[in-house]
């Protein structure tokens, strides 16, 4: 699939009465052209087969008869924060862009990254996408081919992401929740045994990572916590889809102890008021930035002092709960 070469991209219009898009979108022009039958398109010109997600079928069918579409920037919904994190990571990359998409589905954020790099600067890239569900993985191979993603620097891994390498039970195929095109909540714990890979293995050979985009349906804390030191050394930004208050609190504690900057912290099943208005969420959203890679020029000692201060603050916050647990162990265990 290729975009119409005779069509020049145009800047998308933002409604004056609505929220203003994040500044990072100004670096990208909205695509317009003819969309292949059975596909939808986003503002970057990324084509997606409608069969991958059943609501896309109605969207594709609603296109004009000639399939000529003028795209707009994404709506202010749950995925908007993910778009901002991706594009900011791309814009700020220097020399080489490296990204991991964990729980990748059909690899949409991997492909969005590759195409946005092509539009912006053409940086060489290392893109690693990990997905365990067999049908979704097959769709991912189609999706990267449909959008002419350069296979050089691209690694697609058919596995679950877990605490350790090995094999694990996983929900796949048709389930009580739905099938591959109607449900994307596949997680560890199901009846089908699949390969699994740890984040430690995935980042072992990498120098720096511009972005980790992780949505692993409840395994996010157990995946991230064992490699906290490596994350602190190598990773610039993490976008996390979260699933439950306990996990969300654990992630906040983890990254606060590392001294990372919290950009987004929105709980699952909430409707937070954001700079783009009130946005209903199903999954929670967390974005964390590593101050070691901050664009603001600071000496190493200043960064270490800030990280130590943040770690101490988190320790002070957790200390009363620990004291209570030690004083009333029965009460605490029953409450949990």
C-alpha positions as protocol buffer text, in pm:
chain_id: "A"
residue {
  index: 1
  type: UNK
  ca { x: 0 y: 0 z: 0 }
}
residue {
  index: 2
  type: UNK
  ca { x: 134 y: 343 z: -93 }
}
residue {
  index: 3
  type: UNK
  ca { x: -1 y: 694 z: -56 }
}
residue {
  index: 4
  type: UNK
  ca { x: -103 y: 897 z: -361 }
}
residue {
  index: 5
  type: UNK
  ca { x: 222 y: 1063 z: -475 }
}
residue {
  index: 6
  type: UNK
  ca { x: 29 y: 1343 z: -651 }
}
residue {
  index: 7
  type: UNK
  ca { x: -131 y: 1466 z: -334 }
}
residue {
  index: 8
  type: UNK
  ca { x: 56 y: 1723 z: -124 }
}
residue {
  index: 9
  type: UNK
  ca { x: 13 y: 1694 z: 256 }
}
residue {
  index: 10
  type: UNK
  ca { x: -172 y: 1980 z: 418 }
}
residue {
  index: 11
  type: UNK
  ca { x: -163 y: 2119 z: 771 }
}
residue {
  index: 12
  type: UNK
  ca { x: -467 y: 2011 z: 966 }
}
residue {
  index: 13
  type: UNK
  ca { x: -702 y: 2276 z: 1097 }
}
residue {
  index: 14
  type: UNK
  ca { x: -769 y: 2296 z: 1468 }
}
residue {
  index: 15
  type: UNK
  ca { x: -1113 y: 2415 z: 1572 }
}
residue {
  index: 16
  type: UNK
  ca { x: -1078 y: 2750 z: 1741 }
}
residue {
  index: 17
  type: UNK
  ca { x: -1348 y: 2667 z: 1994 }
}
residue {
  index: 18
  type: UNK
  ca { x: -1190 y: 2340 z: 2107 }
}
residue {
  index: 19
  type: UNK
  ca { x: -871 y: 2247 z: 2291 }
}
residue {
  index: 20
  type: UNK
  ca { x: -543 y: 2333 z: 2122 }
}
residue {
  index: 21
  type: UNK
  ca { x: -330 y: 2039 z: 2015 }
}
residue {
  index: 22
  type: UNK
  ca { x: 4 y: 1975 z: 2179 }
}
residue {
  index: 23
  type: UNK
  ca { x: 284 y: 2173 z: 2016 }
}
residue {
  index: 24
  type: UNK
  ca { x: 459 y: 1857 z: 1897 }
}
residue {
  index: 25
  type: UNK
  ca { x: 190 y: 1805 z: 1632 }
}
residue {
  index: 26
  type: UNK
  ca { x: 304 y: 2124 z: 1461 }
}
residue {
  index: 27
  type: UNK
  ca { x: 608 y: 1930 z: 1341 }
}
residue {
  index: 28
  type: UNK
  ca { x: 389 y: 1698 z: 1133 }
}
residue {
  index: 29
  type: UNK
  ca { x: 155 y: 1771 z: 845 }
}
residue {
  index: 30
  type: UNK
  ca { x: -175 y: 1590 z: 807 }
}
residue {
  index: 31
  type: UNK
  ca { x: -186 y: 1352 z: 515 }
}
residue {
  index: 32
  type: UNK
  ca { x: -450 y: 1349 z: 244 }
}
residue {
  index: 33
  type: UNK
  ca { x: -504 y: 1109 z: -42 }
}
residue {
  index: 34
  type: UNK
  ca { x: -684 y: 794 z: -151 }
}
residue {
  index: 35
  type: UNK
  ca { x: -722 y: 515 z: 101 }
}
residue {
  index: 36
  type: UNK
  ca { x: -725 y: 151 z: -14 }
}
residue {
  index: 37
  type: UNK
  ca { x: -1055 y: -32 z: 14 }
}
residue {
  index: 38
  type: UNK
  ca { x: -1096 y: -202 z: 350 }
}
residue {
  index: 39
  type: UNK
  ca { x: -847 y: 28 z: 526 }
}
residue {
  index: 40
  type: UNK
  ca { x: -846 y: 337 z: 744 }
}
residue {
  index: 41
  type: UNK
  ca { x: -573 y: 600 z: 760 }
}
residue {
  index: 42
  type: UNK
  ca { x: -431 y: 830 z: 1029 }
}
residue {
  index: 43
  type: UNK
  ca { x: -282 y: 1179 z: 1000 }
}
residue {
  index: 44
  type: UNK
  ca { x: 66 y: 1041 z: 927 }
}
residue {
  index: 45
  type: UNK
  ca { x: -66 y: 845 z: 628 }
}
residue {
  index: 46
  type: UNK
  ca { x: -41 y: 509 z: 805 }
}
residue {
  index: 47
  type: UNK
  ca { x: -288 y: 260 z: 659 }
}
residue {
  index: 48
  type: UNK
  ca { x: -452 y: 2 z: 884 }
}
residue {
  index: 49
  type: UNK
  ca { x: -668 y: -286 z: 765 }
}
residue {
  index: 50
  type: UNK
  ca { x: -1015 y: -243 z: 914 }
}
residue {
  index: 51
  type: UNK
  ca { x: -1035 y: -615 z: 986 }
}
residue {
  index: 52
  type: UNK
  ca { x: -782 y: -573 z: 1269 }
}
residue {
  index: 53
  type: UNK
  ca { x: -1034 y: -399 z: 1495 }
}
residue {
  index: 54
  type: UNK
  ca { x: -1407 y: -428 z: 1434 }
}
residue {
  index: 55
  type: UNK
  ca { x: -1497 y: -58 z: 1494 }
}
residue {
  index: 56
  type: UNK
  ca { x: -1263 y: 30 z: 1207 }
}
residue {
  index: 57
  type: UNK
  ca { x: -1497 y: -141 z: 960 }
}
residue {
  index: 58
  type: UNK
  ca { x: -1767 y: 123 z: 1008 }
}
residue {
  index: 59
  type: UNK
  ca { x: -1503 y: 398 z: 989 }
}
residue {
  index: 60
  type: UNK
  ca { x: -1371 y: 262 z: 660 }
}
residue {
  index: 61
  type: UNK
  ca { x: -1720 y: 220 z: 516 }
}
residue {
  index: 62
  type: UNK
  ca { x: -1797 y: 585 z: 601 }
}
residue {
  index: 63
  type: UNK
  ca { x: -1520 y: 717 z: 376 }
}
residue {
  index: 64
  type: UNK
  ca { x: -1627 y: 892 z: 53 }
}
residue {
  index: 65
  type: UNK
  ca { x: -1700 y: 673 z: -245 }
}
residue {
  index: 66
  type: UNK
  ca { x: -1377 y: 780 z: -416 }
}
residue {
  index: 67
  type: UNK
  ca { x: -1186 y: 697 z: -92 }
}
residue {
  index: 68
  type: UNK
  ca { x: -1020 y: 1042 z: -94 }
}
residue {
  index: 69
  type: UNK
  ca { x: -964 y: 1145 z: 269 }
}
residue {
  index: 70
  type: UNK
  ca { x: -829 y: 1459 z: 431 }
}
residue {
  index: 71
  type: UNK
  ca { x: -700 y: 1352 z: 770 }
}
residue {
  index: 72
  type: UNK
  ca { x: -691 y: 1542 z: 1099 }
}
residue {
  index: 73
  type: UNK
  ca { x: -482 y: 1516 z: 1412 }
}
residue {
  index: 74
  type: UNK
  ca { x: -604 y: 1247 z: 1656 }
}
residue {
  index: 75
  type: UNK
  ca { x: -903 y: 1310 z: 1882 }
}
residue {
  index: 76
  type: UNK
  ca { x: -860 y: 1399 z: 2248 }
}
residue {
  index: 77
  type: UNK
  ca { x: -918 y: 1051 z: 2383 }
}
residue {
  index: 78
  type: UNK
  ca { x: -734 y: 781 z: 2579 }
}
residue {
  index: 79
  type: UNK
  ca { x: -470 y: 738 z: 2308 }
}
residue {
  index: 80
  type: UNK
  ca { x: -387 y: 1108 z: 2281 }
}
residue {
  index: 81
  type: UNK
  ca { x: -126 y: 1086 z: 2558 }
}
residue {
  index: 82
  type: UNK
  ca { x: 38 y: 797 z: 2374 }
}
residue {
  index: 83
  type: UNK
  ca { x: 58 y: 1005 z: 2058 }
}
residue {
  index: 84
  type: UNK
  ca { x: 225 y: 1290 z: 2247 }
}
residue {
  index: 85
  type: UNK
  ca { x: 478 y: 1057 z: 2409 }
}
residue {
  index: 86
  type: UNK
  ca { x: 563 y: 893 z: 2078 }
}
residue {
  index: 87
  type: UNK
  ca { x: 602 y: 1215 z: 1881 }
}
residue {
  index: 88
  type: UNK
  ca { x: 800 y: 1390 z: 2155 }
}
residue {
  index: 89
  type: UNK
  ca { x: 1036 y: 1091 z: 2171 }
}
residue {
  index: 90
  type: UNK
  ca { x: 1079 y: 1101 z: 1793 }
}
residue {
  index: 91
  type: UNK
  ca { x: 1135 y: 1477 z: 1781 }
}
residue {
  index: 92
  type: UNK
  ca { x: 1393 y: 1472 z: 2061 }
}
residue {
  index: 93
  type: UNK
  ca { x: 1592 y: 1173 z: 1926 }
}
residue {
  index: 94
  type: UNK
  ca { x: 1954 y: 1237 z: 1834 }
}
residue {
  index: 95
  type: UNK
  ca { x: 2146 y: 1032 z: 1579 }
}
residue {
  index: 96
  type: UNK
  ca { x: 1946 y: 711 z: 1624 }
}
residue {
  index: 97
  type: UNK
  ca { x: 1594 y: 631 z: 1746 }
}
residue {
  index: 98
  type: UNK
  ca { x: 1529 y: 322 z: 1958 }
}
residue {
  index: 99
  type: UNK
  ca { x: 1186 y: 209 z: 2073 }
}
residue {
  index: 100
  type: UNK
  ca { x: 1032 y: -101 z: 2230 }
}
residue {
  index: 101
  type: UNK
  ca { x: 659 y: -172 z: 2198 }
}
residue {
  index: 102
  type: UNK
  ca { x: 560 y: -439 z: 2450 }
}
residue {
  index: 103
  type: UNK
  ca { x: 218 y: -596 z: 2406 }
}
residue {
  index: 104
  type: UNK
  ca { x: 225 y: -459 z: 2053 }
}
residue {
  index: 105
  type: UNK
  ca { x: -97 y: -598 z: 1906 }
}
residue {
  index: 106
  type: UNK
  ca { x: -68 y: -532 z: 1533 }
}
residue {
  index: 107
  type: UNK
  ca { x: 231 y: -305 z: 1594 }
}
residue {
  index: 108
  type: UNK
  ca { x: 54 y: 23 z: 1538 }
}
residue {
  index: 109
  type: UNK
  ca { x: 283 y: 236 z: 1755 }
}
residue {
  index: 110
  type: UNK
  ca { x: 590 y: 75 z: 1602 }
}
residue {
  index: 111
  type: UNK
  ca { x: 467 y: 162 z: 1254 }
}
residue {
  index: 112
  type: UNK
  ca { x: 359 y: 510 z: 1367 }
}
residue {
  index: 113
  type: UNK
  ca { x: 713 y: 562 z: 1496 }
}
residue {
  index: 114
  type: UNK
  ca { x: 874 y: 445 z: 1172 }
}
residue {
  index: 115
  type: UNK
  ca { x: 652 y: 663 z: 953 }
}
residue {
  index: 116
  type: UNK
  ca { x: 686 y: 972 z: 1174 }
}
residue {
  index: 117
  type: UNK
  ca { x: 1065 y: 933 z: 1161 }
}
residue {
  index: 118
  type: UNK
  ca { x: 1046 y: 913 z: 782 }
}
residue {
  index: 119
  type: UNK
  ca { x: 837 y: 1231 z: 765 }
}
residue {
  index: 120
  type: UNK
  ca { x: 1047 y: 1426 z: 1011 }
}
residue {
  index: 121
  type: UNK
  ca { x: 1413 y: 1344 z: 971 }
}
residue {
  index: 122
  type: UNK
  ca { x: 1475 y: 993 z: 842 }
}
residue {
  index: 123
  type: UNK
  ca { x: 1685 y: 891 z: 1142 }
}
residue {
  index: 124
  type: UNK
  ca { x: 1807 y: 529 z: 1145 }
}
residue {
  index: 125
  type: UNK
  ca { x: 1610 y: 329 z: 1396 }
}
residue {
  index: 126
  type: UNK
  ca { x: 1591 y: 21 z: 1611 }
}
residue {
  index: 127
  type: UNK
  ca { x: 1228 y: -81 z: 1659 }
}
residue {
  index: 128
  type: UNK
  ca { x: 1143 y: -388 z: 1868 }
}
residue {
  index: 129
  type: UNK
  ca { x: 781 y: -504 z: 1886 }
}
residue {
  index: 130
  type: UNK
  ca { x: 676 y: -795 z: 2107 }
}
residue {
  index: 131
  type: UNK
  ca { x: 336 y: -966 z: 2081 }
}
residue {
  index: 132
  type: UNK
  ca { x: 228 y: -1312 z: 2198 }
}
residue {
  index: 133
  type: UNK
  ca { x: -118 y: -1355 z: 2041 }
}
residue {
  index: 134
  type: UNK
  ca { x: -57 y: -1549 z: 1716 }
}
residue {
  index: 135
  type: UNK
  ca { x: -317 y: -1375 z: 1499 }
}
residue {
  index: 136
  type: UNK
  ca { x: -214 y: -1031 z: 1621 }
}
residue {
  index: 137
  type: UNK
  ca { x: 148 y: -1115 z: 1548 }
}
residue {
  index: 138
  type: UNK
  ca { x: 58 y: -1219 z: 1192 }
}
residue {
  index: 139
  type: UNK
  ca { x: -131 y: -892 z: 1149 }
}
residue {
  index: 140
  type: UNK
  ca { x: 177 y: -706 z: 1272 }
}
residue {
  index: 141
  type: UNK
  ca { x: 389 y: -855 z: 995 }
}
residue {
  index: 142
  type: UNK
  ca { x: 122 y: -745 z: 743 }
}
residue {
  index: 143
  type: UNK
  ca { x: 97 y: -397 z: 893 }
}
residue {
  index: 144
  type: UNK
  ca { x: 468 y: -320 z: 868 }
}
residue {
  index: 145
  type: UNK
  ca { x: 468 y: -446 z: 507 }
}
residue {
  index: 146
  type: UNK
  ca { x: 154 y: -248 z: 416 }
}
residue {
  index: 147
  type: UNK
  ca { x: 328 y: 71 z: 529 }
}
residue {
  index: 148
  type: UNK
  ca { x: 668 y: -5 z: 373 }
}
residue {
  index: 149
  type: UNK
  ca { x: 855 y: 0 z: 703 }
}
residue {
  index: 150
  type: UNK
  ca { x: 1224 y: -59 z: 643 }
}
residue {
  index: 151
  type: UNK
  ca { x: 1305 y: -407 z: 782 }
}
residue {
  index: 152
  type: UNK
  ca { x: 1656 y: -286 z: 863 }
}
residue {
  index: 153
  type: UNK
  ca { x: 1650 y: -214 z: 1233 }
}
residue {
  index: 154
  type: UNK
  ca { x: 1311 y: -379 z: 1284 }
}
residue {
  index: 155
  type: UNK
  ca { x: 1264 y: -679 z: 1512 }
}
residue {
  index: 156
  type: UNK
  ca { x: 927 y: -852 z: 1560 }
}
residue {
  index: 157
  type: UNK
  ca { x: 911 y: -1105 z: 1843 }
}
residue {
  index: 158
  type: UNK
  ca { x: 625 y: -1354 z: 1885 }
}
residue {
  index: 159
  type: UNK
  ca { x: 627 y: -1388 z: 2266 }
}
residue {
  index: 160
  type: UNK
  ca { x: 473 y: -1260 z: 2585 }
}
residue {
  index: 161
  type: UNK
  ca { x: 667 y: -1016 z: 2802 }
}
residue {
  index: 162
  type: UNK
  ca { x: 720 y: -1152 z: 3152 }
}
residue {
  index: 163
  type: UNK
  ca { x: 946 y: -1125 z: 3454 }
}
residue {
  index: 164
  type: UNK
  ca { x: 1177 y: -1398 z: 3322 }
}
residue {
  index: 165
  type: UNK
  ca { x: 1250 y: -1573 z: 2993 }
}
residue {
  index: 166
  type: UNK
  ca { x: 1080 y: -1907 z: 2936 }
}
residue {
  index: 167
  type: UNK
  ca { x: 728 y: -2031 z: 2871 }
}
residue {
  index: 168
  type: UNK
  ca { x: 401 y: -1907 z: 3019 }
}
residue {
  index: 169
  type: UNK
  ca { x: 25 y: -1958 z: 2994 }
}
residue {
  index: 170
  type: UNK
  ca { x: -151 y: -1698 z: 2782 }
}
residue {
  index: 171
  type: UNK
  ca { x: -499 y: -1611 z: 2657 }
}
residue {
  index: 172
  type: UNK
  ca { x: -503 y: -1636 z: 2279 }
}
residue {
  index: 173
  type: UNK
  ca { x: -745 y: -1699 z: 1994 }
}
residue {
  index: 174
  type: UNK
  ca { x: -1117 y: -1708 z: 2063 }
}
residue {
  index: 175
  type: UNK
  ca { x: -1200 y: -1654 z: 2431 }
}
residue {
  index: 176
  type: UNK
  ca { x: -1503 y: -1573 z: 2644 }
}
residue {
  index: 177
  type: UNK
  ca { x: -1406 y: -1207 z: 2609 }
}
residue {
  index: 178
  type: UNK
  ca { x: -1392 y: -1217 z: 2229 }
}
residue {
  index: 179
  type: UNK
  ca { x: -1162 y: -1296 z: 1939 }
}
residue {
  index: 180
  type: UNK
  ca { x: -854 y: -1127 z: 1794 }
}
residue {
  index: 181
  type: UNK
  ca { x: -1050 y: -852 z: 1614 }
}
residue {
  index: 182
  type: UNK
  ca { x: -1293 y: -777 z: 1898 }
}
residue {
  index: 183
  type: UNK
  ca { x: -1071 y: -795 z: 2208 }
}
residue {
  index: 184
  type: UNK
  ca { x: -719 y: -676 z: 2285 }
}
residue {
  index: 185
  type: UNK
  ca { x: -703 y: -773 z: 2652 }
}
residue {
  index: 186
  type: UNK
  ca { x: -499 y: -1091 z: 2604 }
}
residue {
  index: 187
  type: UNK
  ca { x: -278 y: -1152 z: 2906 }
}
residue {
  index: 188
  type: UNK
  ca { x: -59 y: -1395 z: 3093 }
}
residue {
  index: 189
  type: UNK
  ca { x: -249 y: -1666 z: 3281 }
}
residue {
  index: 190
  type: UNK
  ca { x: -444 y: -1831 z: 3001 }
}
residue {
  index: 191
  type: UNK
  ca { x: -449 y: -2195 z: 2888 }
}
residue {
  index: 192
  type: UNK
  ca { x: -226 y: -2163 z: 2580 }
}
residue {
  index: 193
  type: UNK
  ca { x: 149 y: -2202 z: 2643 }
}
residue {
  index: 194
  type: UNK
  ca { x: 364 y: -1946 z: 2462 }
}
residue {
  index: 195
  type: UNK
  ca { x: 723 y: -1827 z: 2470 }
}
residue {
  index: 196
  type: UNK
  ca { x: 798 y: -1535 z: 2699 }
}
residue {
  index: 197
  type: UNK
  ca { x: 1086 y: -1290 z: 2714 }
}
residue {
  index: 198
  type: UNK
  ca { x: 1201 y: -1056 z: 2989 }
}
residue {
  index: 199
  type: UNK
  ca { x: 1264 y: -686 z: 2948 }
}
residue {
  index: 200
  type: UNK
  ca { x: 1615 y: -749 z: 3076 }
}
residue {
  index: 201
  type: UNK
  ca { x: 1681 y: -968 z: 2772 }
}
residue {
  index: 202
  type: UNK
  ca { x: 1525 y: -717 z: 2534 }
}
residue {
  index: 203
  type: UNK
  ca { x: 1735 y: -420 z: 2641 }
}
residue {
  index: 204
  type: UNK
  ca { x: 2058 y: -602 z: 2724 }
}
residue {
  index: 205
  type: UNK
  ca { x: 2230 y: -518 z: 2395 }
}
residue {
  index: 206
  type: UNK
  ca { x: 2090 y: -166 z: 2357 }
}
residue {
  index: 207
  type: UNK
  ca { x: 2283 y: 151 z: 2438 }
}
residue {
  index: 208
  type: UNK
  ca { x: 1997 y: 395 z: 2498 }
}
residue {
  index: 209
  type: UNK
  ca { x: 1622 y: 364 z: 2447 }
}
residue {
  index: 210
  type: UNK
  ca { x: 1420 y: 670 z: 2347 }
}
residue {
  index: 211
  type: UNK
  ca { x: 1082 y: 517 z: 2433 }
}
residue {
  index: 212
  type: UNK
  ca { x: 932 y: 207 z: 2588 }
}
residue {
  index: 213
  type: UNK
  ca { x: 559 y: 177 z: 2515 }
}
residue {
  index: 214
  type: UNK
  ca { x: 420 y: -98 z: 2735 }
}
residue {
  index: 215
  type: UNK
  ca { x: 65 y: -236 z: 2756 }
}
residue {
  index: 216
  type: UNK
  ca { x: 82 y: -587 z: 2897 }
}
residue {
  index: 217
  type: UNK
  ca { x: -257 y: -618 z: 3064 }
}
residue {
  index: 218
  type: UNK
  ca { x: -164 y: -630 z: 3431 }
}
residue {
  index: 219
  type: UNK
  ca { x: 196 y: -754 z: 3411 }
}
residue {
  index: 220
  type: UNK
  ca { x: 350 y: -408 z: 3381 }
}
residue {
  index: 221
  type: UNK
  ca { x: 489 y: -384 z: 3736 }
}
residue {
  index: 222
  type: UNK
  ca { x: 636 y: -735 z: 3740 }
}
residue {
  index: 223
  type: UNK
  ca { x: 797 y: -668 z: 3401 }
}
residue {
  index: 224
  type: UNK
  ca { x: 947 y: -330 z: 3490 }
}
residue {
  index: 225
  type: UNK
  ca { x: 1048 y: -368 z: 3855 }
}
residue {
  index: 226
  type: UNK
  ca { x: 1322 y: -633 z: 3814 }
}
residue {
  index: 227
  type: UNK
  ca { x: 1509 y: -417 z: 3561 }
}
residue {
  index: 228
  type: UNK
  ca { x: 1480 y: -81 z: 3737 }
}
residue {
  index: 229
  type: UNK
  ca { x: 1855 y: -26 z: 3737 }
}
residue {
  index: 230
  type: UNK
  ca { x: 1887 y: -94 z: 3364 }
}
residue {
  index: 231
  type: UNK
  ca { x: 1589 y: 133 z: 3295 }
}
residue {
  index: 232
  type: UNK
  ca { x: 1755 y: 411 z: 3491 }
}
residue {
  index: 233
  type: UNK
  ca { x: 2078 y: 368 z: 3297 }
}
residue {
  index: 234
  type: UNK
  ca { x: 1939 y: 333 z: 2945 }
}
residue {
  index: 235
  type: UNK
  ca { x: 1579 y: 450 z: 2901 }
}
residue {
  index: 236
  type: UNK
  ca { x: 1472 y: 808 z: 2838 }
}
residue {
  index: 237
  type: UNK
  ca { x: 1092 y: 781 z: 2848 }
}
residue {
  index: 238
  type: UNK
  ca { x: 829 y: 520 z: 2936 }
}
residue {
  index: 239
  type: UNK
  ca { x: 461 y: 523 z: 2842 }
}
residue {
  index: 240
  type: UNK
  ca { x: 258 y: 269 z: 3041 }
}
residue {
  index: 241
  type: UNK
  ca { x: -98 y: 148 z: 2999 }
}
residue {
  index: 242
  type: UNK
  ca { x: -195 y: 50 z: 3354 }
}
residue {
  index: 243
  type: UNK
  ca { x: -451 y: -193 z: 3490 }
}
residue {
  index: 244
  type: UNK
  ca { x: -555 y: -150 z: 3852 }
}
residue {
  index: 245
  type: UNK
  ca { x: -482 y: 74 z: 4148 }
}
residue {
  index: 246
  type: UNK
  ca { x: -230 y: -160 z: 4311 }
}
residue {
  index: 247
  type: UNK
  ca { x: -19 y: -175 z: 3998 }
}
residue {
  index: 248
  type: UNK
  ca { x: -49 y: 199 z: 3946 }
}
residue {
  index: 249
  type: UNK
  ca { x: 67 y: 271 z: 4299 }
}
residue {
  index: 250
  type: UNK
  ca { x: 354 y: 25 z: 4264 }
}
residue {
  index: 251
  type: UNK
  ca { x: 470 y: 192 z: 3943 }
}
residue {
  index: 252
  type: UNK
  ca { x: 451 y: 534 z: 4104 }
}
residue {
  index: 253
  type: UNK
  ca { x: 666 y: 413 z: 4391 }
}
residue {
  index: 254
  type: UNK
  ca { x: 915 y: 247 z: 4155 }
}
residue {
  index: 255
  type: UNK
  ca { x: 977 y: 550 z: 3937 }
}
residue {
  index: 256
  type: UNK
  ca { x: 961 y: 795 z: 4227 }
}
residue {
  index: 257
  type: UNK
  ca { x: 1237 y: 598 z: 4399 }
}
residue {
  index: 258
  type: UNK
  ca { x: 1440 y: 628 z: 4080 }
}
residue {
  index: 259
  type: UNK
  ca { x: 1383 y: 1002 z: 4082 }
}
residue {
  index: 260
  type: UNK
  ca { x: 1207 y: 1012 z: 3744 }
}
residue {
  index: 261
  type: UNK
  ca { x: 975 y: 1295 z: 3643 }
}
residue {
  index: 262
  type: UNK
  ca { x: 605 y: 1211 z: 3627 }
}
residue {
  index: 263
  type: UNK
  ca { x: 440 y: 1368 z: 3323 }
}
residue {
  index: 264
  type: UNK
  ca { x: 108 y: 1177 z: 3326 }
}
residue {
  index: 265
  type: UNK
  ca { x: -55 y: 983 z: 3607 }
}
residue {
  index: 266
  type: UNK
  ca { x: -418 y: 899 z: 3535 }
}
residue {
  index: 267
  type: UNK
  ca { x: -582 y: 594 z: 3700 }
}
residue {
  index: 268
  type: UNK
  ca { x: -768 y: 329 z: 3503 }
}
residue {
  index: 269
  type: UNK
  ca { x: -1147 y: 363 z: 3476 }
}
residue {
  index: 270
  type: UNK
  ca { x: -1136 y: 735 z: 3551 }
}
residue {
  index: 271
  type: UNK
  ca { x: -1231 y: 1059 z: 3374 }
}
residue {
  index: 272
  type: UNK
  ca { x: -953 y: 1300 z: 3465 }
}
residue {
  index: 273
  type: UNK
  ca { x: -957 y: 1669 z: 3383 }
}
residue {
  index: 274
  type: UNK
  ca { x: -659 y: 1731 z: 3153 }
}
residue {
  index: 275
  type: UNK
  ca { x: -527 y: 2026 z: 2956 }
}
residue {
  index: 276
  type: UNK
  ca { x: -736 y: 1888 z: 2668 }
}
residue {
  index: 277
  type: UNK
  ca { x: -1054 y: 1861 z: 2872 }
}
residue {
  index: 278
  type: UNK
  ca { x: -1208 y: 1568 z: 3059 }
}
residue {
  index: 279
  type: UNK
  ca { x: -1104 y: 1240 z: 2899 }
}
residue {
  index: 280
  type: UNK
  ca { x: -1269 y: 907 z: 2990 }
}
residue {
  index: 281
  type: UNK
  ca { x: -1013 y: 629 z: 3037 }
}
residue {
  index: 282
  type: UNK
  ca { x: -1039 y: 251 z: 3037 }
}
residue {
  index: 283
  type: UNK
  ca { x: -671 y: 172 z: 3089 }
}
residue {
  index: 284
  type: UNK
  ca { x: -474 y: 404 z: 3312 }
}
residue {
  index: 285
  type: UNK
  ca { x: -198 y: 620 z: 3169 }
}
residue {
  index: 286
  type: UNK
  ca { x: 146 y: 688 z: 3314 }
}
residue {
  index: 287
  type: UNK
  ca { x: 436 y: 871 z: 3151 }
}
residue {
  index: 288
  type: UNK
  ca { x: 777 y: 891 z: 3319 }
}
residue {
  index: 289
  type: UNK
  ca { x: 1087 y: 1080 z: 3205 }
}
residue {
  index: 290
  type: UNK
  ca { x: 1440 y: 996 z: 3311 }
}
residue {
  index: 291
  type: UNK
  ca { x: 1608 y: 1322 z: 3424 }
}
residue {
  index: 292
  type: UNK
  ca { x: 1947 y: 1182 z: 3325 }
}
residue {
  index: 293
  type: UNK
  ca { x: 1844 y: 1244 z: 2963 }
}
residue {
  index: 294
  type: UNK
  ca { x: 1670 y: 1575 z: 3019 }
}
residue {
  index: 295
  type: UNK
  ca { x: 1705 y: 1830 z: 2739 }
}
residue {
  index: 296
  type: UNK
  ca { x: 1776 y: 2092 z: 3004 }
}
residue {
  index: 297
  type: UNK
  ca { x: 2148 y: 2127 z: 3059 }
}
residue {
  index: 298
  type: UNK
  ca { x: 2236 y: 2020 z: 3410 }
}
residue {
  index: 299
  type: UNK
  ca { x: 2556 y: 1882 z: 3548 }
}
residue {
  index: 300
  type: UNK
  ca { x: 2564 y: 1521 z: 3664 }
}
residue {
  index: 301
  type: UNK
  ca { x: 2587 y: 1616 z: 4031 }
}
residue {
  index: 302
  type: UNK
  ca { x: 2270 y: 1828 z: 4013 }
}
residue {
  index: 303
  type: UNK
  ca { x: 2080 y: 1542 z: 3849 }
}
residue {
  index: 304
  type: UNK
  ca { x: 2198 y: 1295 z: 4112 }
}
residue {
  index: 305
  type: UNK
  ca { x: 2095 y: 1532 z: 4390 }
}
residue {
  index: 306
  type: UNK
  ca { x: 1745 y: 1565 z: 4245 }
}
residue {
  index: 307
  type: UNK
  ca { x: 1711 y: 1189 z: 4203 }
}
residue {
  index: 308
  type: UNK
  ca { x: 1828 y: 1132 z: 4562 }
}
residue {
  index: 309
  type: UNK
  ca { x: 1584 y: 1390 z: 4693 }
}
residue {
  index: 310
  type: UNK
  ca { x: 1295 y: 1228 z: 4503 }
}
residue {
  index: 311
  type: UNK
  ca { x: 1396 y: 885 z: 4633 }
}
residue {
  index: 312
  type: UNK
  ca { x: 1403 y: 1013 z: 4991 }
}
residue {
  index: 313
  type: UNK
  ca { x: 1062 y: 1175 z: 4950 }
}
residue {
  index: 314
  type: UNK
  ca { x: 916 y: 848 z: 4827 }
}
residue {
  index: 315
  type: UNK
  ca { x: 1074 y: 664 z: 5118 }
}
residue {
  index: 316
  type: UNK
  ca { x: 923 y: 912 z: 5361 }
}
residue {
  index: 317
  type: UNK
  ca { x: 583 y: 869 z: 5197 }
}
residue {
  index: 318
  type: UNK
  ca { x: 598 y: 490 z: 5227 }
}
residue {
  index: 319
  type: UNK
  ca { x: 742 y: 474 z: 5578 }
}
residue {
  index: 320
  type: UNK
  ca { x: 416 y: 528 z: 5775 }
}
residue {
  index: 321
  type: UNK
  ca { x: 245 y: 245 z: 5586 }
}
residue {
  index: 322
  type: UNK
  ca { x: 538 y: 14 z: 5658 }
}
residue {
  index: 323
  type: UNK
  ca { x: 534 y: 101 z: 6027 }
}
residue {
  index: 324
  type: UNK
  ca { x: 161 y: 30 z: 6044 }
}
residue {
  index: 325
  type: UNK
  ca { x: 209 y: -303 z: 5868 }
}
residue {
  index: 326
  type: UNK
  ca { x: 475 y: -404 z: 6121 }
}
residue {
  index: 327
  type: UNK
  ca { x: 264 y: -289 z: 6416 }
}
residue {
  index: 328
  type: UNK
  ca { x: -61 y: -447 z: 6297 }
}
residue {
  index: 329
  type: UNK
  ca { x: 39 y: -735 z: 6065 }
}
residue {
  index: 330
  type: UNK
  ca { x: -292 y: -920 z: 6100 }
}
residue {
  index: 331
  type: UNK
  ca { x: -499 y: -611 z: 6019 }
}
residue {
  index: 332
  type: UNK
  ca { x: -282 y: -530 z: 5717 }
}
residue {
  index: 333
  type: UNK
  ca { x: -293 y: -883 z: 5574 }
}
residue {
  index: 334
  type: UNK
  ca { x: -669 y: -903 z: 5613 }
}
residue {
  index: 335
  type: UNK
  ca { x: -715 y: -565 z: 5445 }
}
residue {
  index: 336
  type: UNK
  ca { x: -507 y: -677 z: 5148 }
}
